[in-house]
Every structure is written in structure tokens, then in C-alpha cells.
Amino acid sequence: MKVLVLNCGSSSIKYQLFDMDTRTVITKGGIEKLAMKGSFLKHVRQDGQVVLFEGEIIDHKIGIEYILGVLTSPKHGCLSSLNEIDAVGHRVVHGGEKFSSSVFITDEVKAVLEEMTVLAPLHNPPNLKGIYAMEELIPGIPQVGVFDTAFHQTMEPHAYMYGIPYILYKKHAIRRYGFHGTSHRYVSQRVCEVLGRDINNQKIITCHLGNGASIAAVKHGKSVDTSMGFTPLEGLIMGTRAGDLDIGAVTFIMEKEELGLRSANSLFNKHSGMLGLTGVSSDMREIEKAANEGNERAKLALSIYSYRVKKYIGSYAAAAMGGLDIIVFTGGIGENDCPVREEALSGLEYMGIQLDVEKNKGFRSEGEITVPGSKVKVMVIPTNEELMIAADTESIINKMKNM
């Protein structure tokens, strides 16, 4: 089965075409600056050569039409016909409380997703545009939605409820949803495959650290808590997001700086986090370079970042799971930033974590970074959300065929 995975953002479309018989990527690429000046399509051919197509790409339908054209191009493509695509899997950011797993996309599902746009106004609309575009461009093709929030729907009310009037939860569905669920699900499953363990009896903390970052407590294969909340703003300090912040501080800043809701939203989502703390960058590589050159604000920001990761690891091990077997680092920072991993684990030796400091230095592949015999295993597992989406799509389509 060939599955096309689409991740449609507000100004980008990422795609990967999978051969699910071999679990391999046939080709991949993406469109950047969608509906803006200078838009382009970057395509990686089967032979690994990267080709760039520049042009005016004004909306998602035209963008996906370009992608399908490249996939069937005699010169750069890998398909003789669009009929070779058996199904399409879509990353959908928000499924609310309606979806606790991936679903076959029907008219009823689309109607619910339209309702969910109020919860994810920046993300769900472009996700839906991708679904509608595929319906028009390849009529009748089976489509599956895979939700960032679905994995965390196993949380109990004591973990997802906020201390606000209950009527606001019932009226507006205000609660902790969590995000990066597809990544947390993939790496928690993958780490158990690598270690040869049964996920159903493991207590795992997964640290997805990138420009957006979250941590999840995965107990016996189910998410029981996660750091992101009603929106992706809560939790860890991120590239440009503030993370956990006293609501009183928010209202104080809004009053003193005379900020409206839109300006405040932009401040805490796009101008805070590591960028706001350092004044240097949201990129950890540039921040670490500045810290090594003596920048005190960069040093402070790195300490705050690692401390926040450490605090969540400790609280989840103690309160959410009553113990710990495995810690997983993933995402661009989690997979590549050795100093962040070392600092985040420093002081946790009492929990049974024995980091192999020398092995951790420069470790950027899949594997263990604790010493042999460490009670708690610390692993680096590169995430693969696209493969998870493709696998869910294949599974759902095959089940429907057998009904």
C-alpha cells in the first residue's frame, strides 16, 4: 500500500509518500511561504537529489495540485499515475474530546473538525483545507485523520481539569488537551521495541524537545499526563512560547503595557520563551554559542530551560506514575542537544538514573545514553510522526476493506 502523508500548516505543506509494504519513504518534500511572495516547493527525489520549484502558490489546493504533479512527473516523480496512491493520512492538530484515536474521514468527521476550529483556529482550518483539496483532486480517495491530541485522551479528569468554574469546562470545553501526541505515542512504542520490553508494564517519560516542546507521562502504554494544556502555550519554556506563566502576571503585563488580547497572544506565543529571555534567538544552537561566549542572559535561559524539563520529569515520576523505567529524548533538541540532556538529568541520580556522560556527548542517533545497569534507562529515539500517521492510515483502511 502506498500512503501519502500530508501536514498542512497555515503557510506550509509537508508531505511524505510511504511504501507501507517495506515501511520506507519513497519521496518527500514541502511547500514553504504558501500564499506569500517567494513561495516554493522543495522535493526530494527517490535518488536523493533535491529539486526546487519556485512560483506563485496562492492556496492549499493549488499547493497540493503542484505536489501531485511533481509525484507523477516523468523527470522528478515516482508514480506513473495518481491511482497508485491508495490512501492519504492527514496530521490534524485538534480533535477535542471527540476523537481518542485516528479516524476514517467522513462528512460527519469533517463537520466535527469544523466545530473544533474554535479550539485550534490557527491549525485546524489548514488541516481541513488539505482534506477538501484531496477530495477535489483525487475524488473518492480514502482519507484518515490522525490527531495530535488523541493520544492524551486517556488522561483522567484529575490530570486534565483546571481550577476554574466547572460550567466553563462544560460550556467551552476548557481543559488540558496536550499536543505532540503522535510523537509521544511513536517514541514510547519504539523505545520498548528497541529494549525488547512490553509497553504495557513500563513507566515512561517522553521528552519531545524542539522549538515547540512537551513532556508526557506514559504509564503502561497510555498517556496519563502531559505538559501542554488547553493550547500549546502551557508547560515547558519553548523557542518563542512562554510556557507555564502566572495568569496574574499575564493580566498585569496587559494592564501596564496596555496590550489587547491579540497583542498579548502574540507576545506570549511569538516573542517570549528562549527568544524573549535571551534577546539572541529562539535557536538553541545560537543560544549555546552566545552562552559559551559569556552571554549571561543566554546562560540563565539555558539553566531555566533544563530546570523546567527536570521539574516535569520529577513530578511525573513521583505523582503521575509512582516510579519510572525509561526516559526518552526526542525532537530536534532532544535528539541533538547533548548539554541540555545532561543538565536536565543532573541531580536525578537518586531516581536510579546513571547517565553515561561521555557517551552522551555527541550522541545523535538511536540508543541508550545511560551506563549498563542503570535502573532507569535514558534513551534517544528520533521521532517519526509521519510513519505513525501512515501506519494508522494503513491499519484503518485495511480494517474497512475486511468489514
N, C-alpha and C positions, 0 to 999 in steps of 0.2 A: 504494500500500500504506500502511495506517495501522499504526504500530508504537507500542505503549505501552512506555515505558522505566520500570522500577522500580528504585529504590535503597533497599533495606530495611536499616535500621540497628537497633540494639537498642531504641532509643526513638523512632525516626522512620521515616517512609516518604516518600520524594520521588518524584514522578512527572512525566513529560512525555509528551504524545501528539504524535507526529510524522506529518505527511503526507510520505511519502518521495518522492512524485512531484515535490514542489516543495522538499524538504529544509527544511521550515518546521515550527515548533512551533505546533500547533493550540491547545493549552492546557497548563497545568502547575500544580503546587501541591505540597502536602506536609502530612503529619501530624506534629505535634510532641507531646512528652510522652506517647508511646504507653504504655499500661498504667500511667499515673500520674495523679494528681489534676490536673485542669485541662487534659486533652488537648483538642486542637482540630485541625480540618482547614482549611487556608488554600488557597483555589482562585482561580486567575487565569482569568477567563472570556475568551472569544475577543475581546470588545470591550475587554479590558484591565482591566475592573473587578475588584477583589479582594473576595471574599466569605469570611466566616469562619463556620465551623460548630463550635460547642462541644458537647461531650458526652463520655460515658464510652466510650473506645475501649480495650478491655481486651487485645486481641491483634492480631497481624498480619492474620489472616483477616478479622476484623471491620473493621479499618482499610482493607483493600483493598476489601472489600464497600462501605464508605462511598464510597471513591474512584470505584468503578464506578457507584454510584448517582448521584453528582454528574455524572459524564460523560454519563449518559443522562437527567439531569434536564431536563424541559421548560423550566424557568426559567433554569437556570445551565449546562446541559450543551451538548454539541456533537455528540452521537451520538443517532440515533433508536433504535439497538439495539446491544447488545454485539457482535453479529455483524459490525459494521463494523470491529472491531479484528481485524487479520489475524494479528498475532503479538505476543509480549511479549519484550522484551530485559531481562535482569537484570544488574545490576552484582554480580559475585561477587568478593570480596576475594582469596581464596587458591585457586589451582589447583595448588599444589605443583609437582612435576616432571611431573605427569601431562598438563597442558594447556599447550601452547605457542601456542594460538590460541583464538578463540571457538568454541563448540561447540553443536550442537543438543542440547537436554536430553532424555535418555532415562533409563530406570530404571538403566542401568549408570552413567551420568554422575552421577546422584543418589547412588548408592552410593559412588562415589569422593569426592564432595563431603562426604558424611557422615564418611568417613575423614579428610578434610582438616580437620575441625573441631578436631583436636588442635593444628594449626598456627595456626589463627585462631579461638580459642574465643569471642572477642567479636564476630566479624564473620560468619563463615560460617553459624552457626546462624540468625540472622535472614534472611540471604540465602536459605537453604533454605526458611524459613517462607514467604517470598514466592512461591517456586516452587510449594510444596504448596498454598498458598491459591488461586493461579490455576488449578491443576488442578481444584480443587473447585468454584470459582465459574464458570469457563468450561471445562467438560470438553472435552478434545481440542484446545485452542488450542495452536499451535506456540510453544515457548519456547526461547530461546537464552541461554546463559551467557557473559558477557564478563568476563574475569578481570583484576584489577589486576596480577597477577604475570606474565601470559602474555608480554607484550612483552619482558620481561627474560630469557626462557628462551633467548635467543640468546647469552647471556654464556658465555664459555669457562670451563673449570674453574679456571684460574689467577685469574680475576676473582671467582668465586663461592665458592671454598673457604675455610674458616677454618683457622687453625693449631691444630687440635685433633686428638686421635686419630682416624684415618680411620674406625675402627669406629663411632664416634659419628655420623659422617655417614651411613654405611650403615644403622645401626640406627634413627636418629631423624630422618634427612633434614635435619640441621642444616647449613645453608649460607646464602649470600646469595640472597634471592629478589627483593627490590626491590618497590616498590609505585608507585602513581600511573601504572602502565604505560599505561593508556588515554589519560591526559592527555599523557604524553610522546610517545606514538605520534601523537596528533592534531596537536599543535603542530609536531612535526618534519615531518609531511607538509604541513600548512597553510603553514608558512613557505616551503617550497620552491615551493608553488603561487603564493604572493604574489610571490616573487622570480623566478619563471619558471626555476627550476633543477631539475635531475634529482637527486632524493634519493639515488640510487644512486652518486653520486660526491661527495657532500657529507659533511663532518665537522662535526657539530652538537652543541652542548651545550645541553640544555634544562633550565631552572631553574623548577621548579614550587614557588613560594613562597607558602604560605598558613599557616594555623595548624599544619597538617602540611606538611612541606616536604621535597623531594628534588631531586637533580640527576642527570641521566643523560647519558652519552656515547653519541651515536647516530652510528655510522660506517656510511656507505653504506646507510642505512635500517634498520640493526639496532642494538639496544642492546648495547653491549659492556661497560658498567659502570654502576653506579648507587649512590647514597649510602645508601639504606635497605638493611637487611640481612635477617636471619632474621625480624625483626619491624620494624614502622615506627618503632622507637625509635632505631635507629642513624643516624648521618650528621649532617646539619645540626642546629643548635640550633633548636628549634621553639617554638610558643606555650607549651606546658607539658611538652614532652619534652626530655630532657637532650641527646640526640644522642650523638656519639662520647664515650665515657667509659671510662677505665681500669677493667678488671674488678677490679683490686686496690683501687681506690677504692670500688667497689660493696661488696665484702666488708668493707672497713674500716669503712665507714659502717654497714653492717648490724650489725657487731660492737659498735661504740661506741654506737650508738643503740638497740641491742637490737631490731632490726627483723626480723620474719618475712618470708617470701617475698612474701606478699600485700601487706604494708605497704611493702616495698621496691619492688615493682612499681608501686604507686600513687605512691610518692614520685618515681620517675624518669619516669613517664608523665604524671602529672597535676599535679605540684607543682614541677616543675623548669623547664628552658628559660627563656624570657624572663620568665615569671611568677616563677620562683624567683630569678633573677638580680636582677630589679628590685624585687620586692616590691610592684609597682604594678599590673601587669595582664599578660595574655597578648596583648592587642590592641596592635598596633604603633602605631596612631594615638594611643592613650593614653600609650604609652611615649615616643613622639616629642614629645608635648606636655610630658611631665614633663622630658624632656631639655632642651627649649627653655626651661624654667623653671629650669634649673640643677641638676636631679637628677643627681648624679654616677653613681649606680648605673645609671640609665637610659642615660646617655651610654656607659658601659662596655659595657652589654649590646648596644647598637646596634653598637658597634665590633666586638664578638665575633661578632655575627650576620653582618655584612658580610664580616669576615675569613674566616669559615668558608666562605661562598659563594665568595669569591675563591680560597681554597685548593683547593677542589674543581675550579673552572674550570681553574686552572693545572695541576693534576695530571692531569686528564683530557686536556687538550690535549697535554701532554708525553708521558705514559706510555700512555694508553689509545688515542689516535688518531694521535699523531705529527703534529699540526697541527690547524688549526681554520679553518673557513669562516664559521660562523654561531653566535651565541649567542641563545637565545630566553628571554625572561622571560614567565612566565605565573602564574596563580593570583592570589588576592586581593591579596597583597603585590607579587608580580612585575608585575602589571598596573597597579597604582595607586601604589606607593610609590617616587616618584622619587628621594628621597635614598638609599634602600637600593640602587637600581640604580647610582647614581653612585658611591657608596662602594665597592660590590662590584667595580666596573670600574676604580677608581682604581689606578694603578700598573701596569696591564696594557698600557700603550701599546706596550711593546716587542714584544707579540704581534701588533701590527697593528690594535689597537682604538683608534679615534679617536671618542670619544663626543661628540656634539653636546650640550654641557651645557645650552644654552638651550632646545633642542628637547625635551630630556629632562624639563625642569621642567614639570610639569603635564600631561605626555603620558599619556593614559589610554585610548588607542584602539589600533587595529591598525596597525602600521607600524614604520618604521626610526627609530632614535634615534642612529645614527652619522652622521658627516659624509659627504657624497658622496666616493667614492674610498677610503673606509676599507677596508683589506684584509680585515678581519673585520667582517661585518655584525652589528649588535646589533639585535634585533627584539623588539617587544612583540606577543604573539599571545594574545588571550583564549582560554582553553581551552574546549572543548565536548565533554566526555566523553559526555554524553547523545546527541549526534548521532553520535559514533563507535559507541556501543552500538547505536543504531537502524540505522546503516549496516551494521554486521556482521550484525545480525539479518535485515535485508532480503536481504543477499547470501546468507546460509546458507539461508534459506527458498526463495529463487529457485532456488538450485542443486538443492535437494531436489525442487522441482517439475519440474525439467528432467531428472532422472535417469531 
